[in-house]
Amino acid sequence: MKILGIIPARYASSRFPAKPLADIGGKPMIQRVYEQAKKSKLLTDVVVATDHREILDCVTEFGGHAVLTSEKHESGTDRCAEVAANWKEPVDYVVNIQGDEPFISPDQIDLLATLFDGKVELATLIKKIEDHSQLVNPHVVKVLVSATHYGIYFSRTPLPYQRSNPTEWLKTHTYFKHIGMYGYKADVLQTITNLPISKLEKAESLEQLRWIENGYSILTAETEIECVSIDTPEDLERARNSLSKQHG
């Protein structure tokens, strides 16, 4: 089975411009993501999909593979679809690897890839929520999961709602958060990017709801690994400090 790992890397960002090029311990962030992805045992190939020449040149300089994509894409999924449609050979699945997780675990990528069987349309990872602050944080996306491990719904609100005191919810129910790495069956990827924005997607600002609303199923696997995501310059400083302590 051929599985292509794609790392979308956008240059512009309202909160953190040129984020993929930020230095972390002597390496640009995009290089750290790329090198971690290359350690995966199940990916056939890895490529950076970017909208900016500077990122392309950076990846080329450290010996990686990158391609330029349109500047008009609204999401990493759209960027992945463009790359997959023009890839040098047909692939069975595509894994969308977040470009702002410099310490992403190759084991997480492989866990996701083990779900691919030729029938699974879409797949993603989830992690048990252990902290109440994460449960009520709207930036932490929560997932309702069926008995067969498919995502029923994704929300910024804690679901399910319980009538008991919210501070006790984690004691009486297992809540999961979404880990933002996706796997797509190659033909499904091309289809979902042509779907119009749905009502649920618009309400929650979560693209995966468009897929569910249009009848696609998202298989999940539970991970115990917590990755560090770099969303702001403050996150970057924390990552740098963490790395320096590890090597200190």
C-alpha positions in Angstrom: 0.0 0.0 0.0 1.4 3.4 -1.0 0.9 6.1 1.7 2.0 9.7 1.0 2.8 11.9 4.0 2.1 15.6 3.2 3.1 18.5 5.5 1.1 21.6 4.6 3.2 24.7 5.4 1.6 28.1 4.9 3.8 31.2 5.1 1.2 33.8 6.1 -0.4 33.8 9.5 -2.2 36.5 11.4 -0.7 35.3 14.8 2.6 34.0 13.6 3.9 35.0 10.1 6.6 32.7 8.6 6.0 30.2 11.4 7.5 27.2 9.5 10.8 28.9 9.3 11.1 29.7 13.0 14.3 28.4 14.5 14.1 25.7 17.1 17.4 24.5 18.5 19.3 25.4 15.3 16.8 24.0 12.8 13.8 25.6 11.2 10.5 24.1 12.5 9.6 22.7 9.1 12.8 20.7 9.1 12.1 19.2 12.5 8.6 18.1 11.3 9.9 16.7 8.1 12.7 14.7 9.8 10.2 13.2 12.3 7.8 12.2 9.5 10.6 10.5 7.6 11.1 8.2 10.6 7.7 6.7 10.0 7.9 3.0 9.0 4.7 3.1 7.0 4.9 6.2 4.8 6.0 5.6 1.3 7.2 9.2 0.8 7.1 12.6 2.6 6.7 16.0 1.0 6.1 19.6 2.2 3.3 21.4 0.5 3.8 25.2 0.7 2.5 28.4 -0.8 5.8 30.3 -0.5 9.2 30.1 -2.3 11.1 30.8 0.9 9.8 27.7 2.6 10.4 25.7 -0.6 14.0 26.8 -0.7 14.4 26.1 3.0 13.2 22.5 2.6 15.4 22.0 -0.5 18.5 23.3 1.4 18.2 20.7 4.1 17.7 18.0 1.6 13.9 17.6 1.8 11.3 17.4 -0.8 8.8 20.3 -1.3 6.3 21.5 -3.9 4.7 24.9 -4.5 0.9 24.9 -4.2 -1.8 27.6 -4.8 -2.0 30.5 -2.4 -5.8 30.3 -2.4 -6.2 27.1 -0.4 -8.4 27.6 2.7 -7.1 24.5 4.5 -4.3 22.0 4.8 -6.7 19.4 3.3 -7.1 21.5 0.2 -3.3 21.8 -0.1 -2.9 18.0 0.3 -5.5 17.4 -2.4 -3.6 19.5 -4.9 -0.3 17.7 -4.2 -1.9 14.2 -4.3 -3.7 14.9 -7.6 -0.4 15.8 -9.2 1.9 13.3 -7.5 4.4 11.3 -9.5 2.6 8.1 -9.0 -0.8 6.9 -7.7 -1.2 6.5 -3.9 -3.7 4.7 -1.9 -3.8 7.0 1.1 -2.6 10.5 2.1 -1.6 11.5 5.7 -1.9 15.2 6.5 0.9 16.0 9.0 0.6 19.2 10.9 3.5 21.6 10.0 3.5 23.2 13.4 4.3 20.1 15.5 8.1 19.9 15.4 8.3 17.0 17.8 5.5 14.9 16.3 6.0 11.2 17.0 6.6 8.8 14.1 4.6 6.3 16.2 1.5 8.5 15.9 1.8 8.6 12.2 2.2 4.8 12.0 -0.8 4.3 14.4 -2.9 6.3 12.0 -1.6 4.4 9.0 -2.5 1.1 10.5 -6.1 2.0 10.1 -5.9 2.0 6.3 -7.3 -1.1 4.7 -8.6 0.1 1.4 -12.1 0.6 2.7 -11.6 3.3 5.4 -12.5 6.6 3.9 -11.1 9.0 6.5 -9.1 8.5 9.7 -7.8 10.6 12.6 -6.4 10.3 16.1 -8.0 11.0 19.5 -6.6 11.3 23.1 -8.3 11.0 26.4 -8.9 14.3 28.2 -7.4 14.2 31.7 -7.7 17.9 32.6 -10.9 19.9 33.2 -9.3 23.0 31.7 -8.9 21.2 28.4 -12.5 20.0 28.5 -13.9 23.5 28.7 -11.3 25.1 26.4 -13.0 25.9 23.0 -9.6 25.7 21.3 -9.5 22.0 22.3 -11.7 20.1 19.9 -13.8 17.3 21.5 -14.9 14.1 19.8 -17.9 11.9 20.3 -16.9 8.3 19.3 -19.2 5.4 18.5 -18.7 1.8 19.9 -17.0 1.0 16.6 -14.5 3.8 17.0 -15.9 6.2 14.4 -16.3 9.9 15.0 -19.9 10.8 15.6 -19.4 14.5 16.1 -16.6 17.0 16.7 -17.2 20.1 18.8 -15.5 22.9 20.7 -18.1 22.3 23.4 -17.8 19.4 25.9 -20.0 16.6 24.6 -21.9 14.8 26.0 -23.6 17.3 28.4 -24.1 15.9 31.8 -26.6 17.1 34.4 -24.1 16.7 37.2 -21.6 19.4 38.3 -19.3 20.1 35.3 -16.2 19.8 37.5 -17.2 16.1 38.0 -17.7 15.2 34.4 -14.3 13.6 33.8 -15.0 11.3 36.7 -18.2 9.9 35.2 -17.5 9.9 31.5 -14.5 9.4 29.2 -14.0 12.5 27.0 -11.7 12.6 24.0 -10.0 15.4 22.3 -9.1 15.5 18.6 -5.5 15.2 17.5 -5.3 17.1 14.2 -3.7 14.6 11.9 -5.8 13.2 9.1 -5.6 10.2 6.8 -7.6 10.2 3.6 -8.3 7.6 1.0 -6.9 9.1 -2.1 -10.1 9.3 -4.1 -12.1 10.5 -1.1 -9.6 13.4 -0.6 -10.4 14.7 -4.0 -14.1 14.5 -3.5 -14.3 16.1 0.0 -12.3 19.2 -1.1 -15.0 19.9 -3.7 -17.8 19.8 -1.3 -19.4 23.2 -0.3 -18.9 24.5 3.2 -21.6 23.0 5.4 -23.8 24.5 8.1 -22.2 22.5 10.9 -18.7 23.3 9.6 -19.6 27.0 9.6 -21.1 26.9 13.1 -18.1 25.2 14.7 -15.4 26.2 12.3 -14.3 22.6 11.9 -13.9 21.2 8.4 -14.4 17.5 9.4 -18.0 18.3 10.1 -18.5 19.0 6.4 -17.4 15.4 5.7 -19.7 13.9 8.3 -22.6 16.1 7.2 -22.1 14.7 3.7 -22.1 11.1 4.8 -18.4 10.3 5.1 -17.2 8.3 8.0 -14.1 9.1 10.1 -12.4 6.1 11.9 -10.4 7.0 15.0 -7.6 5.5 16.9 -6.6 6.4 20.5 -3.1 7.7 21.2 -1.5 8.4 24.5 1.1 10.7 23.1 0.8 14.4 23.6 2.4 16.6 20.9 3.5 20.2 21.2 1.8 22.5 18.8 3.3 25.8 17.9 0.5 28.4 17.4 2.1 31.5 18.8 5.5 33.1 19.5 5.0 32.2 23.1 4.5 28.5 22.2 7.8 28.7 20.3 9.7 30.0 23.3 8.3 27.2 25.4 9.4 24.6 22.8 12.8 26.1 22.6 13.1 26.0 26.4 11.9 22.4 26.5 14.4 21.4 23.9 17.3 23.1 25.6 16.4 21.3 28.9 16.4 18.0 27.1 19.9 18.7 25.8 21.0 20.6 28.8 
